Amino acid sequence: MARKARPWKLGRRLAVGERREIVERYRAGEQMRDVAAAVGCSLRAGYLVHESAVFAESAAASPTGSSGLRLCFAERERISRGVAAGESARAIARGLGRAPSTVSRELEANGGRRRYRALGAQRRARNCGVRPKPTKLSRSPRLAGEVEAGLERRWSPQQISARLRADHPHDPELRISHETIYQSLYVQSRGELRRQLARNLRSGRANRRPRREGPERRGKIHAMVPISQRPPEVSDRAVPGHWEGDLLVGAQGRSFVATLVERQTRYLMLAQLGTQRTTDHVIDALKQRVGELPSQLMLSLTWDQGNELAAHARFRVETGIDVYFCDPHSPWQRGSNENTNGLLRQYLPKGSDLAARSQVELDQIAAELNQRPRQTLNWNTPAEKMDQLLR
């Protein structure tokens, strides 16, 4: 004979016997609607009682939870009772054998002391622990579109991340770390980003190649001024107008492009050399490029010890630009230029014929690189910094 349903009141606290009755009858196969009506509670309260019993049994089977680093349901119930009794977070932590910060974070993450409930906190912890989680890019097509646009412009993931933060400071949806972008391209393979965009990254190598040093085989340049005699104002980048230069070499060492990078702004200029790297040809090409800028922005040039600048004295006389030479096997002394040459290899890969590129194409490549945000410029672009100097 069915038990007569008891009336229930909103907010009535169920007795221990009533909670046990709900669990036993529901597990015996009765509908929760009938069980709740018989006990005199709401349908939601019945399900909450059963869920709490499941968590309690799980905590009894594994007293420290799935990991000793995580709170279990029994510990969360102890926190809930301590909060109701007015205990401090330190007192609760001593009773649990946990750090006070663990209890404080638990309370803060679940509504604070006034709203903390063990069952709700356990349910939240269970949901947060579900794996695998959907990634941020898969949940935000808008963010994925912004990242893809940056990769198509050959920006690095770090540049994309920083620029999104700068351009959208009040939009939390457009926040992503550069590591998440790399994982989406290489690790997760879930289709958040188009796979072919990985080819737009700066380096196609999976491993680094060690630099090998050998004996210096180049002849000495007559009357060269070593970098040790360069004024201190050049080294600390306090004054604009000091440049670093080098040659990019194409397939089989038969084609060449000269690169010039301004040390303070990282502004880039390129000069097409074709298949000639004679000193007269290189100097004439450099003179043409530096002639496009005001004289106050062309004060010095730092080069490696390549023979293409053997006629540096003529270059100095005709342009008024002082020339300094780095020590052998010391590319870090032209750090800005070396870094920029690495960026250029996305556009002018090793083994390609550089003579096939016109000066117009090189100017377009330089313009695109000058529009890239740089961390060293506080995520401004070289073009923006050079424009400030020109104005």
N, C-alpha and C positions, 0 to 999 in steps of 0.2 A: 504494500500500500504506500502510495507516494506521500512523502512528508509535506505537510502544509507549509506554504511559503511564508516566511516572516517578513514583516515590513522593515525597510531599512531607511536610515536617516543619513543625509549628506554629512560627511566628516566623521561618522561614527567609527571608532577604532575597534577592529576585530579582535576578539579574544584568541588566545593561543589554541584553544580547542576548535574554534570556528575556522581558523586558518588550516589546521590539520585536516578538518573535515573537507574543506574545499579541495585540498591536494589529493586526498584519498579517493573522493568520489569522482573527481575529474580523471584520475588515472585508471579508475575502474571502468571508464567508458561512458559516463554520463556527459551530456552536453553542458557546457559551462553556463549556458543560459538557465538551465534547470537548477544547477548547483547554486548559482548566485541567488536565485529566487528563494531557494529553500533556506539558505543561510541568512538571507536578508542583507545582501550587499549588491552593489552595482556590478554589471558585467565586467567593466574595466578593472574594478578592484579584484575580482576573481582571477582574472588573468595575471594581474600584478602579483598576487599572492603565490600563484603557481610558478611564475618566473623567478620570484625571490627564493622559492624552495629549490629550484634547479640550481641557482647560483650557490646557495648554501651547501648543497650536496657536492657540488664541484669543488668548493673550497675545502670541504672536509676530506675529500679524496686527495687533494693536493694543497696542503696548508699554506705553502708559500706561492701558490699560483703557478702559471706556466714557467715563470722565471723568478728567481729571488729578487730581481731588480724591480719587479712590478708588484703593485698591490693586488691582493686577492679580495674576494667578496667579504670574507670574515674581517679582514683589516678595515675595509670600508665601513662595515657595520660598527666596528669599534670607534672609528672616527665620527660616525653619525651620532652614536651614543655620547661620546665625549663632547661634541658640539652642543647637544641638547642639555648636557649637564653643566655647560659653561666653562669647560676646561680650555686652557690655552693650547695653542698648537704644539708648544714644547712639552706640555704634560701628556698630550695624546701621543706624541712621538716617543716619549720615554716608555709608555705602556706598550707600544708596538715594537720597540727596538729599532726604530727608523730615525732618519735624520729629520730635524724640524722642518727643513726646506721641502722635504717630500710631502709632509702633511700640508704645508702652506700652499704648495703648487696644486695639490689635489683639491683643496677647497677653492682656490681661485679659478681653477678650470671648470668647476661644476657649480657656479652660481654664488660662491661665497658661503659664509656661515649661516646666513638666514635661509638659503635655498638648497643647501646640500642634502642629498638623499643618497643612501648607499646603493639602492637599486638603480637609480638613474645614472649614478657615476659608473657603476659596473656595466650598464648597458652601453654607455658612451665609450668606455674602454674597449669593450668587445667590438664595437663597430669600427673604432679607429685601428684595431689590430687586424682587420680583414685585409688580406693580400691576394692578388696584386691590386694596388690602388690605381684608379684612373689618373693619368698624368695631367699636368696643368695645360699642356698644349692640346691634348685630346679634348679637354673640357672647354677650351676657349678658341674657337675658330678665328676670332679677331686677333688674338695674340699670335696664333700660328701664322696668320697672314702677314703680320708685322715682321716676324722673324724671317719668314721666307723672302720678303722684300729686301731685308738687310743682307741676307746671304746672296741674293741675286746681284746685289751691288758689290759683292766680294768683301763685305765687312766681316771681321772676325766675330765669333760669338760674344767675346768680352766687349767689343765695341757696340754690338747690338744691345746687350744688356744695359750698359751704362747710358746709351743714348735714349733708350726707352724711358729710363728713370728720369733723365733730364728733360725730355720733351713732354712727358705725361706725369708730372710730380704728384698729382692728386687722383690718379687712376690706378688703384691697386691691381686691377685686372691685368694691366700691362707691366707686370713685374716678373722677371724670370732671370735666373742665374745663368752664366755662360756654361756651367757644367751641365745644367739641364738640357741646353741646346745640343751640346756634344753627345749626351746620352741618347737623345732623340735621333741623332744622325747615325750613331755607331752601335749603340747597345740595345735599345729597347725594341727596335724593328717593328713598331706598331703602326707605322704609317702616319705619324703626326706631321712629319716633314717629308717632302719629296726626296727620295734617295739621291737623285742626281745632283742635289744641292751640295752634297759633300764634296763634289769636285771643285766647288768655288772656294773651299778653304785654302788657306795660305800654303800649307805643305801637304803633299800627297804621301809622304813617307810615314810608315807605322812606327819606325824606330829611328832614333837619332844616329847620325853617323859621326864618329869621332873625327876631330880635326887632326890632320897629320902635318907636322912641321918638318921641313927639310933644310938643307943648307941653302943659303942665299946664292942664287945663280945669276941674278941680274947685275949689270954693270953699275958702278957708282955714278950718280948724277953730279955733274960739276957744280960746285958752289951752292949746293942746296942748303937751305936753312932748316935745321931740325925742329921738330915740334917742341922740344924743350925750351926753345927761344921764343915761343909764341907768347904774347902778352897774357897776363892772368885774366883780363876781361873777356878773352875768348873762351877760356876754360869754364868759367862760371856762367856763361851764356847771359851775362848782364846786359850786353850791348848787341843789338841786331846787326846783321850785315856780314857775319862771318859764316863761311860756307865750307862744306866738305864735299869732295868729289871722288869719282872712281869710274872705271869702265865696266860695263856689262859685256861679256863675250858670248857670241853665238856659237852655232854648230861648227865643230872642228877648228875653232879659233879663227874663223875667217870673216866674222861680221861683228860690229861694235856699236855700242850706244854709250854716250857719256852721261853721267848722272851728277846733278848738283843739288845739295840739300842745305837749306839755311838752318843753322844750329838752334836758334831760339824758337822759330815758328815751325820747323820741320817742313817748310815749303819746298816743293820739288820742281826742278826743271830738267828736261831731257834734250839731248842733242844727237841727231842722227849723224853717224860717222861712216855708214856704209861698210865697205871692206877695207878701209884705210885706218891705221892707227899711228901713222907717222906724227912726230911731234908738231910739225907745222900745221898739218890738217886738224889735229885735235885742238891746238891753240886757236886757230881761226874759228872753229865751231864754238868753242867756249866764249870767245870774244863776242860772237854774234848773240849768244844767249844773255850774257851779262849786260850787254848794251841796252837791253829792254828795261832795266831797272835803274832807279835813281842812284847816283854815285854814293850817297850815304848808306845804301843798303848793299854795297859791294866793297868791303874793307879787306877781307882776307880769304884765302882758299887753302884748305888742308887736304893733301893728296897722299896716296901711298907712294912707294918708291918705284913706280912704273916709269919706263923710259919714254912713255908718251908725253910726259911733261918735262923732258930734258931741256927744252928751250924756255924754262920758266922765267929766266931773266928778261927775255923779250916780252913775254906775257905781262910781267910786272911793269915794264916801262910803258907799254902801250895801253894798259888798262888802269894802272895805279893800284892794283890789287897785290897785296903781299902774299907770297906762297910759302907754305910750310909743309915739310914732309914727315910722315910718320916713321916710327922705328920699324925695322923689318919684322914681319910676322906679328904685327900688333893691330889687328883690325878693330879692337875695342877703342883705339884712339880716334877712330872715325865712327863712333857708335851710331849716330843718327843716320849716316850714309849706309852703313851695313844693314841696319834694320830696314831702311827704305828699299834697298836692293832686294831684300827678302820679299817684301811686298810686291815688288815689280815682277818677280818670277811667276806670279799668278797670271800676268799678262804676257810676259816674255819668257816662256819656260826655257830651261836649259836644253840645248840640242836643237833649238829653233834657229831659223835664219833671220837674224835681226836686221839685215840689210833690206829685207822685204817690207819692212815697216817704214812708211813715209813719215816725214816730220809732223804732218797733220795728225796722223794716228798717234804718234808719241805725245803730242800735245794733249790729245783727248785722254790718253792714259794718265798723264800727269794731272790733268784737271780732276779726274775721278779720284785719284789718290789724295789730292789736296782737299777733297770734300769728305774724306773719312774722318770721323772723330777719333782723337788720340787721348789715351789716358794721361800721358805726360803733359798734355795741354788742358787738363781738367775737362776732358771730353769735348773741347772745342775742336774745330777743324783747322788745318794749316792755312786754308784759304781765308778763314775768318780772322786769324791772327795776322796774316800778311795784309789784309785789307785795313785792319786797325793801324798798322804801321804806315801804310800809304796815305791814309786819311789824316 
